[in-house]
Amino acid sequence: MIELTPHLDSERRLPLYEQLYEYIKGEMVKGHLQTGEALPSIRVLAKHLRISRNTVEAAYAQLVAEGYVESRPRKGFIIKEFDKDVWMKLEPPFVIPLSVSPVSRYRYDFRYGHIDTAHFPLRAWRACLNEAMDASREELLWYGERQGERKLRQQIARYLFQARGIHCSDEQVIIGAGIHQITGLLCQLFSPEKNKIAMENPSYDGIRAVFINHRYQVLPISLEQDGLHIAELEQSDATVAYVTPSHQLPLGMVLPIGKRQKLLKWAETRNAFLIEDDYDSEFRYEGKPIPALKALDTQDRVIYIGTFSKVLTPAIRVCYMVLPKQLLSSFYQMFSSYHQPVATVVQKALALFMEKGYLERHIRKMRTVYAKKRQTLIHAIYDHFGEHATIIGEKAGLHLLVHFHHVMDADRLVKEAKGRGIHIYSVAKYWFDSQTSPPPYILLGFGSMTEQEMIEAIQLLKDIVQATRK
Ligand SMILES: Cc1ncc(COP(=O)(O)O)c(C=O)c1O
């Protein structure tokens, strides 16, 4: 049985029963109440809204009289089918433009950010969730530790030491619900004079939005073949820089050691902070593992951000940051009344998942799975396009960038491909000035595609690219 909670105002001229009638009709038109659903009984609704039964009865009678609702014996008041169009014309539907369905409408979707769900260790995750539920009622049902569950923070500190060469204590680890939320905290933490943030150009538009929304001035710093143009950064008057040294997003290059040292030196001499976003460094397929920038940070100037979105799943919404010790007391002061945004049970389950070695095992497995997918994609591109295509971001973890040589208009190609059921992506949004500078590269995320799907899609793409030539 549905519940209804309209705002009924006894001060209004319109009688209460009419207000209720208007409300129910309006919700039916908007699709919030659907054909076949039963309205609450007169007694229940009157009690819930603390109004008289007569008021509810009169509203329902009006709806019945106008044919919106029918009264069925033993079933109550049921919403009937009616022509919404007439009403839609009067009231435009409320559209949320930002909402994107997680399920793709396309036969082949090269979306960046999607992971391979087929290999997700569901059984182990479920077992950890069950075990996490064994905690005491107080632990499970109250607000958790503000900074995040200590066991999880300990596991993360241990993991960062082993996998990324970072030395930190669990006191420095803050658990957050995704990079946007945690970077939002950072934006509030910096002192007001640190209001200019340098970012690689191109870079992650999602983070740029966070800085802009927090009224920061964002300064684009161009990239060289081997990553950030350090001299340009030095010439800027930024006092914070956001960087992706392990895998530049979206171009994929790895920042060499010499540039890392220069970056740290810049932070030291400028009394600046570096935000290191290490979002998918685990998926490195060639060469030796390179320690994080934070691992070289002897002056404690690097704020390190990591996520479980790529190595496990974005659905659990868990990320973390390692704060320099000098920022900790301000953090505690400023956010001492904020509650932890990630569900306690999820954090406990994740701590168990790491403690039992499931995460490491999963990462090892996924490295092989993704390496194979990446190879398949690269081969398919070279098989079908040969020297007419260049792969640019092959060092990235879960995506590639491709330049199809005679394609000058990436948007057009994206549109044509969509028409044939293939969702490929333009990279324009990563550039600061997306109107002029972006090259016509195409981004192909391979996380969620099977090898067979990629082979089929690239074959189809060949025809589409050829057709755009004409
Ligand atoms: C550059 C970058 N950083 C971080 C993230 C992870 O964000 P979250 O932890 O909110 O899933 C992403 C996700 O796509 C990303 O592209």
The ligand as an SDF file (V2000), in Angstrom:
LIG
                    3D

 16 16  0  0  0  0  0  0  0  0999 V2000
   40.6020   10.6650  -12.5120 C   0  0  0  0  0  0  0  0  0  0  0  0
   39.6610    9.9320  -11.6100 C   0  0  0  0  0  0  0  0  0  0  0  0
   39.8610    9.9710  -10.3080 N   0  0  0  0  0  0  0  0  0  0  0  0
   39.0690    9.2940   -9.4470 C   0  0  0  0  0  0  0  0  0  0  0  0
   38.0100    8.5590   -9.8940 C   0  0  0  0  0  0  0  0  0  0  0  0
   37.1840    7.7720   -8.9100 C   0  0  0  0  0  0  0  0  0  0  0  0
   36.1150    8.4550   -8.4350 O   0  0  0  0  0  0  0  0  0  0  0  0
   35.1710    7.7400   -7.3630 P   0  0  0  0  0  0  0  0  0  0  0  0
   36.0430    7.3060   -6.2210 O   0  0  0  0  0  0  0  0  0  0  0  0
   34.2320    8.8340   -6.9780 O   0  0  0  0  0  0  0  0  0  0  0  0
   34.4840    6.6130   -8.0410 O   0  0  0  0  0  0  0  0  0  0  0  0
   37.7370    8.5150  -11.2470 C   0  0  0  0  0  0  0  0  0  0  0  0
   36.5850    7.7570  -11.7430 C   0  0  0  0  0  0  0  0  0  0  0  0
   36.3180    7.5820  -12.8540 O   0  0  0  0  0  0  0  0  0  0  0  0
   38.5940    9.2120  -12.1280 C   0  0  0  0  0  0  0  0  0  0  0  0
   38.4030    9.1910  -13.4560 O   0  0  0  0  0  0  0  0  0  0  0  0
  1  2  1  0
  2  3  1  0
  2 15  2  0
  3  4  2  0
  4  5  1  0
  5  6  1  0
  5 12  2  0
  6  7  1  0
  7  8  1  0
  8  9  2  0
  8 10  1  0
  8 11  1  0
 12 13  1  0
 12 15  1  0
 13 14  2  0
 15 16  1  0
M  END
$$$$
